[in-house]
């Protein structure tokens, strides 16, 4: 596999980049190599949004634009894509409506965060022909932190941008460039003694892994990127999974939903919400739009963090993992995947290929999932809980699944609480008994986010909330029957 430069569309032409380290970030390249300093570095970990840029990809013949954090995206991941920065949006003499609205609504003071806000709003503006409403705008800027202006003028600017004369991107030349880039061979980039591979098929991945068995697998870079920017780690050779077509499919199968491990979280959540709207609250609170645009569902699962928020809900829904080993595939339940803290059941040479989520039954299933954290948006969970019951027509629980993140070394089900529910009627007394049984399932740790007592109390109260929302004849007067949460 011969080497070639990184190639991407930027500012009206295809750019080639060579001789820079494979882990050089997009932000570093913009500011230090191209001296385009509109994008700012605030946190270098994808939290503040000052570095936000927009990536363009060809999807089903259309140009798809998505905001991402350039501070944790490695430059080779741009190969075959289009890059838009705040310098592309407008000029002082000819501002884009988003920029003009920010001026008119006084949406900027110090201005450090403004380029990131502009790019998040520009991505929304390009994909939504009318202003999508305050809640959707709030979601679009969820990854952008304002330190001095306050968000009300920025939300006002989003609305005003749509009231000004419309100015949308002409995507035709960009699509033409992306079509040319797609004809290039898969990327094999080599610089500073390290290789960066971006195979496009699983068969290509198999050959590369055979030749480079110690190479680091990279998906969305929303976690691994921090290893470089914060921990200053050397990754060695890297195999990027973000170009493999088989890993980016979402299919409706006979038994449910099949989500490729390389599907972006934004797309995975959209499919899960369509299958069951109860996913919506968790999806909105899972990191930010730029993080969800870059990260993958498979990466979240394989990462194995005890506070990975997608896993509890997938566990209670009976999700199964398909593991690919080159010449074979095997399946196992998600809860069997974790062997210990950030340890999983992947054998050498295996990867996670897809996640299979069963189709919900026509009736009788109750499902909820909630995240508890100090901030509503862009925060790591103290506890994430998920609950699923199958209740028959007589009100008897025939199956129960409860899982939590943040309560153990891995995301974990609660077998004792489940047994306290199965065969019982779904009543406040049954919910109380299940909450009491949680103490037999978990011995949570205390850390900076929460004490062990707080976590146990929150877990019990989430189960109580589940009863309040799904039990018959319930009401808000029942709050606090099990435990009270102290702040």
ChimeraX attribute file (.defattr): number of C-alpha atoms within 10 A of each C-alpha:
attribute: neighborCount
match mode: 1-to-1
recipient: residues
	/A:1	11
	/A:2	9
	/A:3	15
	/A:4	16
	/A:5	18
	/A:6	22
	/A:7	22
	/A:8	23
	/A:9	24
	/A:10	18
	/A:11	13
	/A:12	13
	/A:13	12
	/A:14	17
	/A:15	14
	/A:16	13
	/A:17	15
	/A:18	14
	/A:19	11
	/A:20	17
	/A:21	18
	/A:22	25
	/A:23	24
	/A:24	18
	/A:25	22
	/A:26	23
	/A:27	26
	/A:28	22
	/A:29	18
	/A:30	18
	/A:31	15
	/A:32	11
	/A:33	11
	/A:34	10
	/A:35	10
	/A:36	16
	/A:37	17
	/A:38	18
	/A:39	27
	/A:40	24
	/A:41	22
	/A:42	16
	/A:43	14
	/A:44	22
	/A:45	21
	/A:46	28
	/A:47	21
	/A:48	23
	/A:49	35
	/A:50	30
	/A:51	32
	/A:52	31
	/A:53	28
	/A:54	22
	/A:55	24
	/A:56	24
	/A:57	20
	/A:58	19
	/A:59	10
	/A:60	7
	/A:61	9
	/A:62	12
	/A:63	19
	/A:64	18
	/A:65	21
	/A:66	23
	/A:67	29
	/A:68	28
	/A:69	32
	/A:70	29
	/A:71	31
	/A:72	30
	/A:73	25
	/A:74	22
	/A:75	24
	/A:76	27
	/A:77	27
	/A:78	18
	/A:79	24
	/A:80	26
	/A:81	22
	/A:82	28
	/A:83	21
	/A:84	21
	/A:85	24
	/A:86	23
	/A:87	14
	/A:88	13
	/A:89	18
	/A:90	14
	/A:91	11
	/A:92	8
	/A:93	6
	/A:94	10
	/A:95	13
	/A:96	22
	/A:97	24
	/A:98	27
	/A:99	27
	/A:100	18
	/A:101	24
	/A:102	23
	/A:103	15
	/A:104	15
	/A:105	17
	/A:106	15
	/A:107	24
	/A:108	21
	/A:109	13
	/A:110	10
	/A:111	15
	/A:112	19
	/A:113	26
	/A:114	28
	/A:115	26
	/A:116	31
	/A:117	32
	/A:118	28
	/A:119	31
	/A:120	28
	/A:121	23
	/A:122	28
	/A:123	21
	/A:124	22
	/A:125	24
	/A:126	15
	/A:127	13
	/A:128	11
	/A:129	11
	/A:130	13
	/A:131	16
	/A:132	14
	/A:133	11
	/A:134	13
	/A:135	9
	/A:136	13
	/A:137	20
	/A:138	16
	/A:139	15
	/A:140	20
	/A:141	25
	/A:142	23
	/A:143	27
	/A:144	29
	/A:145	19
	/A:146	21
	/A:147	13
	/A:148	13
	/A:149	16
	/A:150	13
	/A:151	17
	/A:152	11
	/A:153	18
	/A:154	27
	/A:155	20
	/A:156	18
	/A:157	25
	/A:158	30
	/A:159	19
	/A:160	18
	/A:161	24
	/A:162	19
	/A:163	13
	/A:164	13
	/A:165	9
	/A:166	11
	/A:167	13
	/A:168	13
	/A:169	10
	/A:170	9
	/A:171	12
	/A:172	11
	/A:173	12
	/A:174	23
	/A:175	22
	/A:176	11
	/A:177	20
	/A:178	22
	/A:179	16
	/A:180	11
	/A:181	18
	/A:182	13
	/A:183	9
	/A:184	12
	/A:185	14
	/A:186	21
	/A:187	24
	/A:188	18
	/A:189	23
	/A:190	21
	/A:191	15
	/A:192	9
	/A:193	9
	/A:194	16
	/A:195	18
	/A:196	24
	/A:197	28
	/A:198	24
	/A:199	23
	/A:200	19
	/A:201	15
	/A:202	17
	/A:203	12
	/A:204	15
	/A:205	18
	/A:206	18
	/A:207	14
	/A:208	17
	/A:209	17
	/A:210	11
	/A:211	9
	/A:212	14
	/A:213	13
	/A:214	13
	/A:215	20
	/A:216	16
	/A:217	17
	/A:218	21
	/A:219	25
	/A:220	28
	/A:221	21
	/A:222	25
	/A:223	18
	/A:224	21
	/A:225	25
	/A:226	18
	/A:227	16
	/A:228	19
	/A:229	17
	/A:230	13
	/A:231	10
	/A:232	10
	/A:233	13
	/A:234	10
	/A:235	17
	/A:236	14
	/A:237	20
	/A:238	20
	/A:239	21
	/A:240	23
	/A:241	23
	/A:242	23
	/A:243	20
	/A:244	19
	/A:245	15
	/A:246	16
	/A:247	21
	/A:248	21
	/A:249	16
	/A:250	20
	/A:251	13
	/A:252	14
	/A:253	12
	/A:254	9
	/A:255	11
	/A:256	15
	/A:257	20
	/A:258	24
	/A:259	27
	/A:260	24
	/A:261	31
	/A:262	27
	/A:263	27
	/A:264	24
	/A:265	25
	/A:266	21
	/A:267	18
	/A:268	24
	/A:269	22
	/A:270	16
	/A:271	19
	/A:272	18
	/A:273	16
	/A:274	12
	/A:275	17
	/A:276	14
	/A:277	13
	/A:278	16
	/A:279	21
	/A:280	16
	/A:281	14
	/A:282	20
	/A:283	23
	/A:284	19
	/A:285	23
	/A:286	23
	/A:287	21
	/A:288	25
	/A:289	26
	/A:290	27
	/A:291	27
	/A:292	25
	/A:293	21
	/A:294	23
	/A:295	24
	/A:296	25
	/A:297	26
	/A:298	25
	/A:299	22
	/A:300	21
	/A:301	23
	/A:302	19
	/A:303	15
	/A:304	21
	/A:305	19
	/A:306	24
	/A:307	23
	/A:308	22
	/A:309	29
	/A:310	23
	/A:311	28
	/A:312	28
	/A:313	27
	/A:314	23
	/A:315	25
	/A:316	25
	/A:317	23
	/A:318	16
	/A:319	20
	/A:320	21
	/A:321	24
	/A:322	20
	/A:323	21
	/A:324	19
	/A:325	17
	/A:326	14
	/A:327	7
	/A:328	8
	/A:329	13
	/A:330	12
	/A:331	15
	/A:332	13
	/A:333	16
	/A:334	23
	/A:335	21
	/A:336	13
	/A:337	19
	/A:338	22
	/A:339	14
	/A:340	14
	/A:341	13
	/A:342	13
	/A:343	15
	/A:344	16
	/A:345	14
	/A:346	16
	/A:347	10
	/A:348	8
	/A:349	13
	/A:350	17
	/A:351	18
	/A:352	22
	/A:353	22
	/A:354	26
	/A:355	24
	/A:356	25
	/A:357	22
	/A:358	18
	/A:359	16
	/A:360	15
	/A:361	8
	/A:362	6
	/A:363	10
	/A:364	15
	/A:365	16
	/A:366	18
	/A:367	22
	/A:368	24
	/A:369	25
	/A:370	25
	/A:371	23
	/A:372	20
	/A:373	17
	/A:374	13
	/A:375	10
	/A:376	14
	/A:377	15
	/A:378	22
	/A:379	16
	/A:380	21
	/A:381	24
	/A:382	21
	/A:383	25
	/A:384	30
	/A:385	31
	/A:386	28
	/A:387	25
	/A:388	22
	/A:389	24
	/A:390	19
	/A:391	21
	/A:392	14
	/A:393	9
	/A:394	8
	/A:395	16
	/A:396	17
	/A:397	20
	/A:398	15
	/A:399	16
	/A:400	22
	/A:401	24
	/A:402	27
	/A:403	26
	/A:404	30
	/A:405	27
	/A:406	27
	/A:407	26
	/A:408	18
	/A:409	21
	/A:410	25
	/A:411	29
	/A:412	25
	/A:413	24
	/A:414	19
	/A:415	17
	/A:416	18
	/A:417	26
	/A:418	23
	/A:419	15
	/A:420	19
	/A:421	25
	/A:422	20
	/A:423	14
	/A:424	16
	/A:425	18
	/A:426	20
	/A:427	19
	/A:428	18
	/A:429	13
	/A:430	17
	/A:431	26
	/A:432	21
	/A:433	15
	/A:434	24
	/A:435	26
	/A:436	17
	/A:437	20
	/A:438	22
	/A:439	17
	/A:440	12
	/A:441	17
	/A:442	20
	/A:443	15
	/A:444	18
	/A:445	15
	/A:446	13
	/A:447	9
	/A:448	6
	/A:449	15
	/A:450	18
	/A:451	14
	/A:452	17
	/A:453	14
	/A:454	18
	/A:455	24
	/A:456	24
	/A:457	19
	/A:458	21
	/A:459	27
	/A:460	25
	/A:461	21
	/A:462	23
	/A:463	23
	/A:464	24
	/A:465	19
	/A:466	21
	/A:467	23
	/A:468	20
	/A:469	15
	/A:470	16
	/A:471	18
	/A:472	12
	/A:473	8
	/A:474	14
	/A:475	11
	/A:476	9
	/A:477	8
	/A:478	13
	/A:479	15
	/A:480	12
	/A:481	13
	/A:482	18
	/A:483	16
	/A:484	12
	/A:485	13
	/A:486	7
	/A:487	5
